[in-house]
Amino acid sequence: MASGCTFLEILIAILLPPLGVFLHYGLCSKEFLISVLLTILGYIPGIIYAVYVLVSRSDEQPQADYYAVA
C-alpha cells in the first residue's frame, strides 16, 4: 500500500510539484516551501526536487513519526 501511495505522489509531483510534496509533508514544511520556490523559478527544477524529496525521504518519514510518539 505504501508503494502505491508513493507512486501516486510521484505522479502528482510530475504534474504539480508542490502538490505532491504537500500531500506527503504538509503545508508548513521546509520541503514544501522549497518546492514552491523552485516551481516558481522554473517548472523543471520544481519537478526534479519534488521527485527527489519523495523518493529519497519516503523511508525516513515513518521512523520520524514513531520517534515523535515514543
N, CA, C and O atoms as a DFTB+ gen file, in Angstrom:
280 C
 N C O
     1  1       0.818      -1.195       0.000
     2  2       0.000       0.000       0.000
     3  2       0.861       1.258       0.000
     4  3       0.541       2.224      -0.693
     5  1       1.934       1.261       0.757
     6  2       2.787       2.447       0.822
     7  2       3.442       2.734      -0.519
     8  3       3.601       3.897      -0.891
     9  1       3.827       1.688      -1.255
    10  2       4.454       1.928      -2.552
    11  2       3.445       2.495      -3.537
    12  3       3.820       3.286      -4.402
    13  1       2.178       2.115      -3.432
    14  2       1.149       2.683      -4.290
    15  2       0.932       4.153      -4.007
    16  3       0.740       4.943      -4.931
    17  1       0.961       4.525      -2.745
    18  2       0.825       5.937      -2.378
    19  2       2.021       6.735      -2.868
    20  3       1.868       7.858      -3.349
    21  1       3.208       6.159      -2.748
    22  2       4.403       6.841      -3.230
    23  2       4.334       7.034      -4.739
    24  3       4.710       8.091      -5.246
    25  1       3.856       6.024      -5.460
    26  2       3.715       6.143      -6.906
    27  2       2.738       7.254      -7.261
    28  3       3.002       8.047      -8.165
    29  1       1.622       7.317      -6.562
    30  2       0.636       8.358      -6.826
    31  2       1.190       9.744      -6.483
    32  3       0.946      10.708      -7.209
    33  1       1.926       9.841      -5.390
    34  2       2.543      11.127      -5.031
    35  2       3.552      11.562      -6.087
    36  3       3.622      12.745      -6.419
    37  1       4.326      10.634      -6.615
    38  2       5.304      10.972      -7.656
    39  2       4.595      11.407      -8.929
    40  3       5.027      12.351      -9.591
    41  1       3.519      10.731      -9.271
    42  2       2.757      11.108     -10.459
    43  2       2.173      12.521     -10.303
    44  3       2.211      13.317     -11.241
    45  1       1.645      12.818      -9.136
    46  2       1.125      14.161      -8.873
    47  2       2.266      15.179      -8.865
    48  3       2.095      16.306      -9.330
    49  1       3.435      14.783      -8.336
    50  2       4.586      15.697      -8.288
    51  2       5.093      16.043      -9.678
    52  3       5.656      17.120      -9.877
    53  1       4.906      15.157     -10.635
    54  2       5.319      15.471     -12.008
    55  2       4.368      16.493     -12.619
    56  3       4.799      17.369     -13.370
    57  1       3.087      16.391     -12.305
    58  2       2.118      17.332     -12.852
    59  2       2.131      18.673     -12.108
    60  3       2.173      19.734     -12.732
    61  1       2.096      18.620     -10.788
    62  2       2.130      19.820      -9.942
    63  2       3.081      19.562      -8.776
    64  3       2.665      19.020      -7.752
    65  1       4.340      19.939      -8.915
    66  2       5.348      19.582      -7.907
    67  2       5.010      19.958      -6.465
    68  3       5.193      19.121      -5.582
    69  1       4.528      21.164      -6.178
    70  2       4.235      21.469      -4.769
    71  2       3.101      20.621      -4.185
    72  3       3.095      20.340      -2.987
    73  1       2.160      20.220      -5.008
    74  2       1.047      19.418      -4.509
    75  2       1.505      18.046      -4.052
    76  3       1.049      17.555      -3.019
    77  1       2.400      17.418      -4.804
    78  2       2.922      16.115      -4.393
    79  2       3.684      16.186      -3.082
    80  3       3.560      15.300      -2.237
    81  1       4.470      17.236      -2.912
    82  2       5.224      17.414      -1.670
    83  2       4.278      17.759      -0.524
    84  3       4.473      17.301       0.602
    85  1       3.264      18.557      -0.804
    86  2       2.279      18.912       0.216
    87  2       1.548      17.687       0.741
    88  3       1.323      17.575       1.947
    89  1       1.176      16.772      -0.134
    90  2       0.458      15.573       0.298
    91  2       1.304      14.696       1.209
    92  3       0.767      13.971       2.047
    93  1       2.609      14.756       1.053
    94  2       3.495      13.906       1.866
    95  2       3.965      14.607       3.146
    96  3       4.037      13.977       4.201
    97  1       4.282      15.898       3.063
    98  2       4.902      16.592       4.198
    99  2       4.009      17.636       4.866
   100  3       4.266      18.005       6.012
   101  1       2.989      18.113       4.202
   102  2       2.131      19.127       4.796
   103  2       2.468      20.524       4.311
   104  3       3.404      20.728       3.537
   105  1       1.681      21.484       4.785
   106  2       1.763      22.844       4.265
   107  2       2.945      23.643       4.803
   108  3       3.564      24.394       4.048
   109  1       3.268      23.507       6.053
   110  2       4.294      24.350       6.668
   111  2       5.617      23.621       6.857
   112  3       6.262      23.757       7.896
   113  1       6.014      22.856       5.867
   114  2       7.294      22.161       5.947
   115  2       8.299      22.845       5.030
   116  3       7.931      23.502       4.057
   117  1       9.567      22.677       5.358
   118  2      10.600      23.303       4.525
   119  2      10.646      22.668       3.144
   120  3      10.986      23.344       2.173
   121  1      10.312      21.383       3.030
   122  2      10.299      20.726       1.733
   123  2       9.255      21.351       0.811
   124  3       9.507      21.566      -0.375
   125  1       8.082      21.640       1.370
   126  2       7.014      22.258       0.578
   127  2       7.404      23.655       0.122
   128  3       7.192      24.011      -1.037
   129  1       7.971      24.446       1.020
   130  2       8.343      25.810       0.664
   131  2       9.444      25.841      -0.398
   132  3       9.412      26.672      -1.305
   133  1      10.408      24.940      -0.284
   134  2      11.461      24.856      -1.303
   135  2      10.866      24.442      -2.641
   136  3      11.259      24.958      -3.688
   137  1       9.914      23.507      -2.606
   138  2       9.272      23.065      -3.834
   139  2       8.499      24.197      -4.508
   140  3       8.547      24.340      -5.730
   141  1       7.794      24.996      -3.723
   142  2       7.065      26.140      -4.285
   143  2       8.040      27.137      -4.900
   144  3       7.808      27.625      -6.006
   145  1       9.119      27.440      -4.201
   146  2      10.103      28.392      -4.704
   147  2      10.728      27.911      -6.012
   148  3      10.844      28.675      -6.970
   149  1      11.133      26.635      -6.045
   150  2      11.750      26.115      -7.266
   151  2      10.759      26.043      -8.421
   152  3      11.141      26.241      -9.574
   153  1       9.503      25.765      -8.130
   154  2       8.498      25.721      -9.187
   155  2       8.234      27.113      -9.736
   156  3       7.998      27.271     -10.934
   157  1       8.271      28.120      -8.878
   158  2       8.106      29.495      -9.356
   159  2       9.289      29.898     -10.225
   160  3       9.112      30.548     -11.254
   161  1      10.492      29.514      -9.815
   162  2      11.690      29.875     -10.583
   163  2      11.802      29.098     -11.890
   164  3      12.356      29.599     -12.868
   165  1      11.281      27.887     -11.905
   166  2      11.316      27.073     -13.112
   167  2      10.596      25.760     -12.867
   168  3      10.787      25.114     -11.837
   169  1       9.776      25.378     -13.812
   170  2       8.941      24.190     -13.619
   171  2       9.772      22.915     -13.515
   172  3       9.478      22.064     -12.677
   173  1      10.791      22.766     -14.335
   174  2      11.635      21.555     -14.340
   175  2      12.404      21.399     -13.022
   176  3      12.420      20.293     -12.480
   177  1      13.038      22.440     -12.478
   178  2      13.683      22.267     -11.170
   179  2      12.698      21.887     -10.070
   180  3      13.053      21.148      -9.152
   181  1      11.473      22.380     -10.151
   182  2      10.448      22.013      -9.181
   183  2      10.099      20.541      -9.262
   184  3       9.927      19.882      -8.236
   185  1       9.994      20.022     -10.474
   186  2       9.708      18.594     -10.665
   187  2      10.856      17.753     -10.136
   188  3      10.633      16.785      -9.410
   189  1      12.073      18.109     -10.491
   190  2      13.246      17.329     -10.059
   191  2      13.331      17.298      -8.540
   192  3      13.558      16.237      -7.958
   193  1      13.153      18.437      -7.894
   194  2      13.233      18.479      -6.436
   195  2      12.100      17.678      -5.790
   196  3      12.333      16.929      -4.842
   197  1      10.889      17.831      -6.296
   198  2       9.746      17.136      -5.702
   199  2       9.918      15.621      -5.798
   200  3       9.683      14.912      -4.820
   201  1      10.318      15.125      -6.945
   202  2      10.518      13.679      -7.097
   203  2      11.674      13.211      -6.227
   204  3      11.594      12.147      -5.614
   205  1      12.738      13.984      -6.166
   206  2      13.883      13.625      -5.317
   207  2      13.491      13.531      -3.848
   208  3      13.853      12.574      -3.164
   209  1      12.756      14.520      -3.367
   210  2      12.349      14.535      -1.960
   211  2      11.427      13.354      -1.651
   212  3      11.571      12.709      -0.612
   213  1      10.494      13.075      -2.539
   214  2       9.551      11.989      -2.286
   215  2      10.224      10.622      -2.327
   216  3       9.883       9.739      -1.540
   217  1      11.171      10.441      -3.233
   218  2      11.828       9.140      -3.354
   219  2      12.888       8.943      -2.281
   220  3      12.983       7.863      -1.697
   221  1      13.689       9.974      -2.013
   222  2      14.808       9.796      -1.089
   223  2      14.381       9.786       0.372
   224  3      15.013       9.117       1.189
   225  1      13.338      10.503       0.714
   226  2      12.943      10.614       2.112
   227  2      11.685       9.832       2.445
   228  3      11.150       9.983       3.544
   229  1      11.201       9.010       1.542
   230  2       9.968       8.276       1.813
   231  2      10.167       7.219       2.891
   232  3       9.211       6.875       3.584
   233  1      11.383       6.691       3.054
   234  2      11.633       5.680       4.067
   235  2      11.865       6.299       5.440
   236  3      11.663       5.624       6.450
   237  1      12.279       7.551       5.508
   238  2      12.596       8.190       6.783
   239  2      11.356       8.669       7.525
   240  3      11.379       8.742       8.753
   241  1      10.293       8.992       6.836
   242  2       9.121       9.594       7.464
   243  2       8.443       8.686       8.499
   244  3       8.130       9.179       9.583
   245  1       8.196       7.398       8.242
   246  2       7.555       6.592       9.277
   247  2       8.396       6.475      10.551
   248  3       7.838       6.418      11.647
   249  1       9.707       6.440      10.428
   250  2      10.560       6.385      11.608
   251  2      10.467       7.674      12.400
   252  3      10.455       7.637      13.630
   253  1      10.401       8.805      11.733
   254  2      10.279      10.091      12.421
   255  2       8.961      10.149      13.193
   256  3       8.926      10.658      14.313
   257  1       7.882       9.636      12.612
   258  2       6.605       9.615      13.325
   259  2       6.674       8.701      14.525
   260  3       6.113       9.020      15.573
   261  1       7.348       7.569      14.399
   262  2       7.457       6.630      15.507
   263  2       8.228       7.253      16.663
   264  3       7.817       7.135      17.818
   265  1       9.326       7.907      16.366
   266  2      10.124       8.503      17.443
   267  2       9.413       9.690      18.081
   268  3       9.626       9.973      19.260
   269  1       8.570      10.390      17.320
   270  2       7.828      11.501      17.894
   271  2       6.786      10.997      18.891
   272  3       6.523      11.658      19.895
   273  1       6.196       9.842      18.626
   274  2       5.197       9.277      19.503
   275  2       5.852       8.676      20.738
   276  3       5.338       8.802      21.850
   277  1       6.992       8.021      20.535
   278  2       7.687       7.360      21.640
   279  2       8.387       8.388      22.440
   280  3       9.044       8.060      23.428
